[in-house]
């Protein structure tokens, strides 16, 4: 499971950097940069992708936490 999480993090990082470098190299000195100014579709995608990633990561964690038995005192008692 740890290896899967590591690979997903690496793929996400590589994808973000690839998109960033593509945008910087393609649109830094051209007239195409005007298409990114106040683009509602781009802003929605920019906001939706991290939200979907959060849900994809939080759902398995919540499932695991809910599957824990309630009779484990070491998880509920304060440290002494």
mmCIF file as gemmi writes it, N, C-alpha and C atoms, coordinates in Angstrom:
data_model
loop_
_atom_site.group_PDB
_atom_site.id
_atom_site.type_symbol
_atom_site.label_atom_id
_atom_site.label_alt_id
_atom_site.label_comp_id
_atom_site.label_asym_id
_atom_site.label_entity_id
_atom_site.label_seq_id
_atom_site.pdbx_PDB_ins_code
_atom_site.Cartn_x
_atom_site.Cartn_y
_atom_site.Cartn_z
_atom_site.occupancy
_atom_site.B_iso_or_equiv
_atom_site.pdbx_formal_charge
_atom_site.auth_seq_id
_atom_site.auth_asym_id
_atom_site.pdbx_PDB_model_num
ATOM 1 N N . UNK Axp A 1 ? 0.821 -1.194 0 1 0 ? 1 A 1
ATOM 2 C CA . UNK Axp A 1 ? 0 0 0 1 0 ? 1 A 1
ATOM 3 C C . UNK Axp A 1 ? 0.87 1.265 0 1 0 ? 1 A 1
ATOM 4 N N . UNK Axp A 2 ? 1.987 1.195 0.733 1 0 ? 2 A 1
ATOM 5 C CA . UNK Axp A 2 ? 2.879 2.35 0.774 1 0 ? 2 A 1
ATOM 6 C C . UNK Axp A 2 ? 3.499 2.616 -0.589 1 0 ? 2 A 1
ATOM 7 N N . UNK Axp A 3 ? 3.822 1.533 -1.289 1 0 ? 3 A 1
ATOM 8 C CA . UNK Axp A 3 ? 4.412 1.682 -2.619 1 0 ? 3 A 1
ATOM 9 C C . UNK Axp A 3 ? 3.404 2.308 -3.582 1 0 ? 3 A 1
ATOM 10 N N . UNK Axp A 4 ? 2.152 1.924 -3.47 1 0 ? 4 A 1
ATOM 11 C CA . UNK Axp A 4 ? 1.11 2.492 -4.328 1 0 ? 4 A 1
ATOM 12 C C . UNK Axp A 4 ? 0.977 3.987 -4.054 1 0 ? 4 A 1
ATOM 13 N N . UNK Axp A 5 ? 0.968 4.376 -2.783 1 0 ? 5 A 1
ATOM 14 C CA . UNK Axp A 5 ? 0.863 5.79 -2.425 1 0 ? 5 A 1
ATOM 15 C C . UNK Axp A 5 ? 2.079 6.563 -2.941 1 0 ? 5 A 1
ATOM 16 N N . UNK Axp A 6 ? 3.258 5.978 -2.828 1 0 ? 6 A 1
ATOM 17 C CA . UNK Axp A 6 ? 4.472 6.636 -3.318 1 0 ? 6 A 1
ATOM 18 C C . UNK Axp A 6 ? 4.402 6.829 -4.829 1 0 ? 6 A 1
ATOM 19 N N . UNK Axp A 7 ? 3.976 5.806 -5.541 1 0 ? 7 A 1
ATOM 20 C CA . UNK Axp A 7 ? 3.88 5.904 -7.001 1 0 ? 7 A 1
ATOM 21 C C . UNK Axp A 7 ? 2.845 6.948 -7.396 1 0 ? 7 A 1
ATOM 22 N N . UNK Axp A 8 ? 1.701 6.99 -6.708 1 0 ? 8 A 1
ATOM 23 C CA . UNK Axp A 8 ? 0.687 8.004 -7.006 1 0 ? 8 A 1
ATOM 24 C C . UNK Axp A 8 ? 1.214 9.41 -6.757 1 0 ? 8 A 1
ATOM 25 N N . UNK Axp A 9 ? 1.944 9.602 -5.673 1 0 ? 9 A 1
ATOM 26 C CA . UNK Axp A 9 ? 2.529 10.915 -5.396 1 0 ? 9 A 1
ATOM 27 C C . UNK Axp A 9 ? 3.545 11.305 -6.464 1 0 ? 9 A 1
ATOM 28 N N . UNK Axp A 10 ? 4.347 10.354 -6.882 1 0 ? 10 A 1
ATOM 29 C CA . UNK Axp A 10 ? 5.341 10.64 -7.905 1 0 ? 10 A 1
ATOM 30 C C . UNK Axp A 10 ? 4.676 10.972 -9.238 1 0 ? 10 A 1
ATOM 31 N N . UNK Axp A 11 ? 3.624 10.24 -9.59 1 0 ? 11 A 1
ATOM 32 C CA . UNK Axp A 11 ? 2.918 10.514 -10.845 1 0 ? 11 A 1
ATOM 33 C C . UNK Axp A 11 ? 2.236 11.881 -10.803 1 0 ? 11 A 1
ATOM 34 N N . UNK Axp A 12 ? 1.643 12.209 -9.664 1 0 ? 12 A 1
ATOM 35 C CA . UNK Axp A 12 ? 0.997 13.513 -9.524 1 0 ? 12 A 1
ATOM 36 C C . UNK Axp A 12 ? 2.023 14.639 -9.642 1 0 ? 12 A 1
ATOM 37 N N . UNK Axp A 13 ? 3.143 14.486 -8.97 1 0 ? 13 A 1
ATOM 38 C CA . UNK Axp A 13 ? 4.194 15.495 -9.03 1 0 ? 13 A 1
ATOM 39 C C . UNK Axp A 13 ? 4.721 15.656 -10.451 1 0 ? 13 A 1
ATOM 40 N N . UNK Axp A 14 ? 4.973 14.545 -11.127 1 0 ? 14 A 1
ATOM 41 C CA . UNK Axp A 14 ? 5.459 14.611 -12.505 1 0 ? 14 A 1
ATOM 42 C C . UNK Axp A 14 ? 4.434 15.275 -13.414 1 0 ? 14 A 1
ATOM 43 N N . UNK Axp A 15 ? 3.158 14.962 -13.235 1 0 ? 15 A 1
ATOM 44 C CA . UNK Axp A 15 ? 2.113 15.573 -14.05 1 0 ? 15 A 1
ATOM 45 C C . UNK Axp A 15 ? 1.998 17.069 -13.83 1 0 ? 15 A 1
ATOM 46 N N . UNK Axp A 16 ? 2.081 17.488 -12.584 1 0 ? 16 A 1
ATOM 47 C CA . UNK Axp A 16 ? 1.984 18.917 -12.266 1 0 ? 16 A 1
ATOM 48 C C . UNK Axp A 16 ? 3.172 19.675 -12.862 1 0 ? 16 A 1
ATOM 49 N N . UNK Axp A 17 ? 4.37 19.133 -12.701 1 0 ? 17 A 1
ATOM 50 C CA . UNK Axp A 17 ? 5.536 19.807 -13.248 1 0 ? 17 A 1
ATOM 51 C C . UNK Axp A 17 ? 5.508 19.818 -14.772 1 0 ? 17 A 1
ATOM 52 N N . UNK Axp A 18 ? 5.044 18.733 -15.383 1 0 ? 18 A 1
ATOM 53 C CA . UNK Axp A 18 ? 4.953 18.707 -16.849 1 0 ? 18 A 1
ATOM 54 C C . UNK Axp A 18 ? 3.968 19.762 -17.344 1 0 ? 18 A 1
ATOM 55 N N . UNK Axp A 19 ? 2.814 19.863 -16.694 1 0 ? 19 A 1
ATOM 56 C CA . UNK Axp A 19 ? 1.819 20.871 -17.094 1 0 ? 19 A 1
ATOM 57 C C . UNK Axp A 19 ? 2.361 22.281 -16.872 1 0 ? 19 A 1
ATOM 58 N N . UNK Axp A 20 ? 3.06 22.486 -15.778 1 0 ? 20 A 1
ATOM 59 C CA . UNK Axp A 20 ? 3.613 23.801 -15.48 1 0 ? 20 A 1
ATOM 60 C C . UNK Axp A 20 ? 4.667 24.196 -16.516 1 0 ? 20 A 1
ATOM 61 N N . UNK Axp A 21 ? 5.59 23.291 -16.806 1 0 ? 21 A 1
ATOM 62 C CA . UNK Axp A 21 ? 6.617 23.604 -17.789 1 0 ? 21 A 1
ATOM 63 C C . UNK Axp A 21 ? 6.025 23.808 -19.179 1 0 ? 21 A 1
ATOM 64 N N . UNK Axp A 22 ? 5.036 23.008 -19.535 1 0 ? 22 A 1
ATOM 65 C CA . UNK Axp A 22 ? 4.378 23.178 -20.831 1 0 ? 22 A 1
ATOM 66 C C . UNK Axp A 22 ? 3.734 24.563 -20.923 1 0 ? 22 A 1
ATOM 67 N N . UNK Axp A 23 ? 3.021 24.96 -19.878 1 0 ? 23 A 1
ATOM 68 C CA . UNK Axp A 23 ? 2.361 26.271 -19.893 1 0 ? 23 A 1
ATOM 69 C C . UNK Axp A 23 ? 3.38 27.405 -19.937 1 0 ? 23 A 1
ATOM 70 N N . UNK Axp A 24 ? 4.438 27.285 -19.174 1 0 ? 24 A 1
ATOM 71 C CA . UNK Axp A 24 ? 5.445 28.343 -19.147 1 0 ? 24 A 1
ATOM 72 C C . UNK Axp A 24 ? 6.144 28.461 -20.5 1 0 ? 24 A 1
ATOM 73 N N . UNK Axp A 25 ? 6.53 27.341 -21.057 1 0 ? 25 A 1
ATOM 74 C CA . UNK Axp A 25 ? 7.267 27.386 -22.325 1 0 ? 25 A 1
ATOM 75 C C . UNK Axp A 25 ? 6.372 27.74 -23.506 1 0 ? 25 A 1
ATOM 76 N N . UNK Axp A 26 ? 5.115 27.384 -23.452 1 0 ? 26 A 1
ATOM 77 C CA . UNK Axp A 26 ? 4.217 27.636 -24.578 1 0 ? 26 A 1
ATOM 78 C C . UNK Axp A 26 ? 3.644 29.039 -24.563 1 0 ? 26 A 1
ATOM 79 N N . UNK Axp A 27 ? 3.295 29.553 -23.408 1 0 ? 27 A 1
ATOM 80 C CA . UNK Axp A 27 ? 2.508 30.776 -23.339 1 0 ? 27 A 1
ATOM 81 C C . UNK Axp A 27 ? 3.244 31.974 -22.742 1 0 ? 27 A 1
ATOM 82 N N . UNK Axp A 28 ? 4.518 31.895 -22.509 1 0 ? 28 A 1
ATOM 83 C CA . UNK Axp A 28 ? 5.192 33.004 -21.82 1 0 ? 28 A 1
ATOM 84 C C . UNK Axp A 28 ? 5.363 34.244 -22.691 1 0 ? 28 A 1
ATOM 85 N N . UNK Axp A 29 ? 5.578 34.106 -23.981 1 0 ? 29 A 1
ATOM 86 C CA . UNK Axp A 29 ? 5.812 35.271 -24.83 1 0 ? 29 A 1
ATOM 87 C C . UNK Axp A 29 ? 4.973 35.256 -26.102 1 0 ? 29 A 1
ATOM 88 N N . UNK Axp A 30 ? 3.798 34.727 -26.018 1 0 ? 30 A 1
ATOM 89 C CA . UNK Axp A 30 ? 2.947 34.673 -27.202 1 0 ? 30 A 1
ATOM 90 C C . UNK Axp A 30 ? 1.636 35.376 -26.917 1 0 ? 30 A 1
ATOM 91 N N . UNK Axp A 31 ? 0.883 35.551 -27.944 1 0 ? 31 A 1
ATOM 92 C CA . UNK Axp A 31 ? -0.45 36.143 -27.798 1 0 ? 31 A 1
ATOM 93 C C . UNK Axp A 31 ? -1.454 35.137 -27.25 1 0 ? 31 A 1
ATOM 94 N N . UNK Axp A 32 ? -1.065 33.858 -27.162 1 0 ? 32 A 1
ATOM 95 C CA . UNK Axp A 32 ? -1.968 32.833 -26.653 1 0 ? 32 A 1
ATOM 96 C C . UNK Axp A 32 ? -2.249 32.995 -25.167 1 0 ? 32 A 1
ATOM 97 N N . UNK Axp A 33 ? -1.456 33.784 -24.468 1 0 ? 33 A 1
ATOM 98 C CA . UNK Axp A 33 ? -1.65 33.936 -23.027 1 0 ? 33 A 1
ATOM 99 C C . UNK Axp A 33 ? -2.977 34.603 -22.699 1 0 ? 33 A 1
ATOM 100 N N . UNK Axp A 34 ? -3.561 35.314 -23.641 1 0 ? 34 A 1
ATOM 101 C CA . UNK Axp A 34 ? -4.834 35.966 -23.368 1 0 ? 34 A 1
ATOM 102 C C . UNK Axp A 34 ? -5.958 34.963 -23.148 1 0 ? 34 A 1
ATOM 103 N N . UNK Axp A 35 ? -5.8 33.73 -23.637 1 0 ? 35 A 1
ATOM 104 C CA . UNK Axp A 35 ? -6.842 32.722 -23.447 1 0 ? 35 A 1
ATOM 105 C C . UNK Axp A 35 ? -6.929 32.247 -22.008 1 0 ? 35 A 1
ATOM 106 N N . UNK Axp A 36 ? -5.88 32.448 -21.241 1 0 ? 36 A 1
ATOM 107 C CA . UNK Axp A 36 ? -5.884 32.028 -19.848 1 0 ? 36 A 1
ATOM 108 C C . UNK Axp A 36 ? -6.403 33.117 -18.915 1 0 ? 36 A 1
ATOM 109 N N . UNK Axp A 37 ? -6.587 34.294 -19.399 1 0 ? 37 A 1
ATOM 110 C CA . UNK Axp A 37 ? -7.045 35.393 -18.553 1 0 ? 37 A 1
ATOM 111 C C . UNK Axp A 37 ? -8.551 35.283 -18.339 1 0 ? 37 A 1
ATOM 112 N N . UNK Axp A 38 ? -8.962 35.131 -17.107 1 0 ? 38 A 1
ATOM 113 C CA . UNK Axp A 38 ? -10.366 35.027 -16.72 1 0 ? 38 A 1
ATOM 114 C C . UNK Axp A 38 ? -11.096 33.891 -17.436 1 0 ? 38 A 1
ATOM 115 N N . UNK Axp A 39 ? -10.469 32.763 -17.523 1 0 ? 39 A 1
ATOM 116 C CA . UNK Axp A 39 ? -11.084 31.59 -18.128 1 0 ? 39 A 1
ATOM 117 C C . UNK Axp A 39 ? -11.821 30.813 -17.038 1 0 ? 39 A 1
ATOM 118 N N . UNK Axp A 40 ? -13.145 30.836 -17.082 1 0 ? 40 A 1
ATOM 119 C CA . UNK Axp A 40 ? -13.948 30.165 -16.054 1 0 ? 40 A 1
ATOM 120 C C . UNK Axp A 40 ? -13.737 28.658 -16.097 1 0 ? 40 A 1
ATOM 121 N N . UNK Axp A 41 ? -13.643 28.09 -17.285 1 0 ? 41 A 1
ATOM 122 C CA . UNK Axp A 41 ? -13.455 26.643 -17.402 1 0 ? 41 A 1
ATOM 123 C C . UNK Axp A 41 ? -12.12 26.22 -16.794 1 0 ? 41 A 1
ATOM 124 N N . UNK Axp A 42 ? -11.075 26.97 -17.075 1 0 ? 42 A 1
ATOM 125 C CA . UNK Axp A 42 ? -9.766 26.647 -16.524 1 0 ? 42 A 1
ATOM 126 C C . UNK Axp A 42 ? -9.762 26.787 -15.002 1 0 ? 42 A 1
ATOM 127 N N . UNK Axp A 43 ? -10.414 27.797 -14.483 1 0 ? 43 A 1
ATOM 128 C CA . UNK Axp A 43 ? -10.469 27.982 -13.033 1 0 ? 43 A 1
ATOM 129 C C . UNK Axp A 43 ? -11.274 26.876 -12.36 1 0 ? 43 A 1
ATOM 130 N N . UNK Axp A 44 ? -12.345 26.414 -12.995 1 0 ? 44 A 1
ATOM 131 C CA . UNK Axp A 44 ? -13.117 25.303 -12.433 1 0 ? 44 A 1
ATOM 132 C C . UNK Axp A 44 ? -12.295 24.019 -12.411 1 0 ? 44 A 1
ATOM 133 N N . UNK Axp A 45 ? -11.581 23.764 -13.483 1 0 ? 45 A 1
ATOM 134 C CA . UNK Axp A 45 ? -10.724 22.574 -13.516 1 0 ? 45 A 1
ATOM 135 C C . UNK Axp A 45 ? -9.62 22.701 -12.473 1 0 ? 45 A 1
ATOM 136 N N . UNK Axp A 46 ? -9.046 23.902 -12.368 1 0 ? 46 A 1
ATOM 137 C CA . UNK Axp A 46 ? -7.967 24.155 -11.406 1 0 ? 46 A 1
ATOM 138 C C . UNK Axp A 46 ? -8.442 23.91 -9.969 1 0 ? 46 A 1
ATOM 139 N N . UNK Axp A 47 ? -9.711 24.183 -9.699 1 0 ? 47 A 1
ATOM 140 C CA . UNK Axp A 47 ? -10.251 23.965 -8.358 1 0 ? 47 A 1
ATOM 141 C C . UNK Axp A 47 ? -10.76 22.54 -8.169 1 0 ? 47 A 1
ATOM 142 N N . UNK Axp A 48 ? -11.291 21.927 -9.214 1 0 ? 48 A 1
ATOM 143 C CA . UNK Axp A 48 ? -11.898 20.599 -9.081 1 0 ? 48 A 1
ATOM 144 C C . UNK Axp A 48 ? -10.875 19.489 -8.934 1 0 ? 48 A 1
ATOM 145 N N . UNK Axp A 49 ? -9.767 19.59 -9.625 1 0 ? 49 A 1
ATOM 146 C CA . UNK Axp A 49 ? -8.771 18.511 -9.586 1 0 ? 49 A 1
ATOM 147 C C . UNK Axp A 49 ? -8.221 18.292 -8.17 1 0 ? 49 A 1
ATOM 148 N N . UNK Axp A 50 ? -7.794 19.313 -7.429 1 0 ? 50 A 1
ATOM 149 C CA . UNK Axp A 50 ? -7.34 19.061 -6.058 1 0 ? 50 A 1
ATOM 150 C C . UNK Axp A 50 ? -8.455 18.533 -5.145 1 0 ? 50 A 1
ATOM 151 N N . UNK Axp A 51 ? -9.68 18.99 -5.369 1 0 ? 51 A 1
ATOM 152 C CA . UNK Axp A 51 ? -10.799 18.479 -4.565 1 0 ? 51 A 1
ATOM 153 C C . UNK Axp A 51 ? -11.009 16.99 -4.811 1 0 ? 51 A 1
ATOM 154 N N . UNK Axp A 52 ? -10.959 16.586 -6.06 1 0 ? 52 A 1
ATOM 155 C CA . UNK Axp A 52 ? -11.115 15.164 -6.379 1 0 ? 52 A 1
ATOM 156 C C . UNK Axp A 52 ? -9.952 14.344 -5.824 1 0 ? 52 A 1
ATOM 157 N N . UNK Axp A 53 ? -8.756 14.904 -5.862 1 0 ? 53 A 1
ATOM 158 C CA . UNK Axp A 53 ? -7.608 14.2 -5.284 1 0 ? 53 A 1
ATOM 159 C C . UNK Axp A 53 ? -7.771 14.051 -3.777 1 0 ? 53 A 1
ATOM 160 N N . UNK Axp A 54 ? -8.288 15.084 -3.124 1 0 ? 54 A 1
ATOM 161 C CA . UNK Axp A 54 ? -8.509 15.012 -1.68 1 0 ? 54 A 1
ATOM 162 C C . UNK Axp A 54 ? -9.523 13.93 -1.348 1 0 ? 54 A 1
ATOM 163 N N . UNK Axp A 55 ? -10.615 13.889 -2.069 1 0 ? 55 A 1
ATOM 164 C CA . UNK Axp A 55 ? -11.645 12.87 -1.816 1 0 ? 55 A 1
ATOM 165 C C . UNK Axp A 55 ? -11.081 11.476 -2.082 1 0 ? 55 A 1
ATOM 166 N N . UNK Axp A 56 ? -10.291 11.34 -3.14 1 0 ? 56 A 1
ATOM 167 C CA . UNK Axp A 56 ? -9.7 10.045 -3.463 1 0 ? 56 A 1
ATOM 168 C C . UNK Axp A 56 ? -8.756 9.567 -2.365 1 0 ? 56 A 1
ATOM 169 N N . UNK Axp A 57 ? -8.095 10.487 -1.686 1 0 ? 57 A 1
ATOM 170 C CA . UNK Axp A 57 ? -7.193 10.114 -0.588 1 0 ? 57 A 1
ATOM 171 C C . UNK Axp A 57 ? -7.935 9.958 0.736 1 0 ? 57 A 1
ATOM 172 N N . UNK Axp A 58 ? -8.95 10.773 0.959 1 0 ? 58 A 1
ATOM 173 C CA . UNK Axp A 58 ? -9.646 10.762 2.235 1 0 ? 58 A 1
ATOM 174 C C . UNK Axp A 58 ? -10.597 9.581 2.376 1 0 ? 58 A 1
ATOM 175 N N . UNK Axp A 59 ? -11.168 9.129 1.299 1 0 ? 59 A 1
ATOM 176 C CA . UNK Axp A 59 ? -12.142 8.029 1.374 1 0 ? 59 A 1
ATOM 177 C C . UNK Axp A 59 ? -11.522 6.747 1.932 1 0 ? 59 A 1
ATOM 178 N N . UNK Axp A 60 ? -10.375 6.281 1.442 1 0 ? 60 A 1
ATOM 179 C CA . UNK Axp A 60 ? -9.782 5.078 2.036 1 0 ? 60 A 1
ATOM 180 C C . UNK Axp A 60 ? -9.357 5.287 3.493 1 0 ? 60 A 1
ATOM 181 N N . UNK Axp A 61 ? -8.885 6.474 3.82 1 0 ? 61 A 1
ATOM 182 C CA . UNK Axp A 61 ? -8.484 6.745 5.199 1 0 ? 61 A 1
ATOM 183 C C . UNK Axp A 61 ? -9.693 6.704 6.133 1 0 ? 61 A 1
ATOM 184 N N . UNK Axp A 62 ? -10.792 7.298 5.724 1 0 ? 62 A 1
ATOM 185 C CA . UNK Axp A 62 ? -12.001 7.264 6.546 1 0 ? 62 A 1
ATOM 186 C C . UNK Axp A 62 ? -12.518 5.847 6.69 1 0 ? 62 A 1
ATOM 187 N N . UNK Axp A 63 ? -12.459 5.083 5.623 1 0 ? 63 A 1
ATOM 188 C CA . UNK Axp A 63 ? -12.897 3.686 5.675 1 0 ? 63 A 1
ATOM 189 C C . UNK Axp A 63 ? -12.053 2.895 6.667 1 0 ? 63 A 1
ATOM 190 N N . UNK Axp A 64 ? -10.751 3.128 6.675 1 0 ? 64 A 1
ATOM 191 C CA . UNK Axp A 64 ? -9.856 2.442 7.597 1 0 ? 64 A 1
ATOM 192 C C . UNK Axp A 64 ? -10.13 2.853 9.04 1 0 ? 64 A 1
ATOM 193 N N . UNK Axp A 65 ? -10.336 4.135 9.272 1 0 ? 65 A 1
ATOM 194 C CA . UNK Axp A 65 ? -10.61 4.613 10.633 1 0 ? 65 A 1
ATOM 195 C C . UNK Axp A 65 ? -11.921 4.05 11.151 1 0 ? 65 A 1
ATOM 196 N N . UNK Axp A 66 ? -12.938 4.002 10.313 1 0 ? 66 A 1
ATOM 197 C CA . UNK Axp A 66 ? -14.226 3.46 10.734 1 0 ? 66 A 1
ATOM 198 C C . UNK Axp A 66 ? -14.165 1.955 10.964 1 0 ? 66 A 1
ATOM 199 N N . UNK Axp A 67 ? -13.225 1.273 10.344 1 0 ? 67 A 1
ATOM 200 C CA . UNK Axp A 67 ? -13.097 -0.17 10.523 1 0 ? 67 A 1
ATOM 201 C C . UNK Axp A 67 ? -12.361 -0.545 11.803 1 0 ? 67 A 1
ATOM 202 N N . UNK Axp A 68 ? -11.73 0.425 12.469 1 0 ? 68 A 1
ATOM 203 C CA . UNK Axp A 68 ? -11.023 0.126 13.711 1 0 ? 68 A 1
ATOM 204 C C . UNK Axp A 68 ? -12.018 -0.27 14.792 1 0 ? 68 A 1
ATOM 205 N N . UNK Axp A 69 ? -11.682 -1.267 15.593 1 0 ? 69 A 1
ATOM 206 C CA . UNK Axp A 69 ? -12.576 -1.632 16.7 1 0 ? 69 A 1
ATOM 207 C C . UNK Axp A 69 ? -12.614 -0.519 17.746 1 0 ? 69 A 1
ATOM 208 N N . UNK Axp A 70 ? -13.732 -0.379 18.396 1 0 ? 70 A 1
ATOM 209 C CA . UNK Axp A 70 ? -13.912 0.687 19.385 1 0 ? 70 A 1
ATOM 210 C C . UNK Axp A 70 ? -13.33 0.344 20.748 1 0 ? 70 A 1
ATOM 211 N N . UNK Axp A 71 ? -12.816 -0.837 20.938 1 0 ? 71 A 1
ATOM 212 C CA . UNK Axp A 71 ? -12.323 -1.24 22.253 1 0 ? 71 A 1
ATOM 213 C C . UNK Axp A 71 ? -10.803 -1.222 22.331 1 0 ? 71 A 1
ATOM 214 N N . UNK Axp A 72 ? -10.16 -0.29 21.699 1 0 ? 72 A 1
ATOM 215 C CA . UNK Axp A 72 ? -8.713 -0.168 21.795 1 0 ? 72 A 1
ATOM 216 C C . UNK Axp A 72 ? -8.366 1.007 22.676 1 0 ? 72 A 1
ATOM 217 N N . UNK Axp A 73 ? -8.081 0.749 23.961 1 0 ? 73 A 1
ATOM 218 C CA . UNK Axp A 73 ? -7.839 1.869 24.881 1 0 ? 73 A 1
ATOM 219 C C . UNK Axp A 73 ? -6.603 2.699 24.526 1 0 ? 73 A 1
ATOM 220 N N . UNK Axp A 74 ? -5.615 2.119 23.854 1 0 ? 74 A 1
ATOM 221 C CA . UNK Axp A 74 ? -4.414 2.873 23.523 1 0 ? 74 A 1
ATOM 222 C C . UNK Axp A 74 ? -4.704 3.981 22.511 1 0 ? 74 A 1
ATOM 223 N N . UNK Axp A 75 ? -5.809 3.895 21.785 1 0 ? 75 A 1
ATOM 224 C CA . UNK Axp A 75 ? -6.165 4.939 20.835 1 0 ? 75 A 1
ATOM 225 C C . UNK Axp A 75 ? -7.017 6.034 21.481 1 0 ? 75 A 1
ATOM 226 N N . UNK Axp A 76 ? -7.638 5.722 22.61 1 0 ? 76 A 1
ATOM 227 C CA . UNK Axp A 76 ? -8.559 6.685 23.221 1 0 ? 76 A 1
ATOM 228 C C . UNK Axp A 76 ? -8.056 7.284 24.521 1 0 ? 76 A 1
ATOM 229 N N . UNK Axp A 77 ? -7.092 6.656 25.176 1 0 ? 77 A 1
ATOM 230 C CA . UNK Axp A 77 ? -6.608 7.141 26.458 1 0 ? 77 A 1
ATOM 231 C C . UNK Axp A 77 ? -5.501 8.158 26.253 1 0 ? 77 A 1
ATOM 232 N N . UNK Axp A 78 ? -5.459 9.215 27.069 1 0 ? 78 A 1
ATOM 233 C CA . UNK Axp A 78 ? -4.353 10.176 26.962 1 0 ? 78 A 1
ATOM 234 C C . UNK Axp A 78 ? -3.043 9.537 27.423 1 0 ? 78 A 1
ATOM 235 N N . UNK Axp A 79 ? -1.954 10.067 26.912 1 0 ? 79 A 1
ATOM 236 C CA . UNK Axp A 79 ? -0.643 9.574 27.325 1 0 ? 79 A 1
ATOM 237 C C . UNK Axp A 79 ? -0.361 9.931 28.774 1 0 ? 79 A 1
ATOM 238 N N . UNK Axp A 80 ? 0.29 9.032 29.488 1 0 ? 80 A 1
ATOM 239 C CA . UNK Axp A 80 ? 0.591 9.276 30.904 1 0 ? 80 A 1
ATOM 240 C C . UNK Axp A 80 ? 2.073 9.342 31.141 1 0 ? 80 A 1
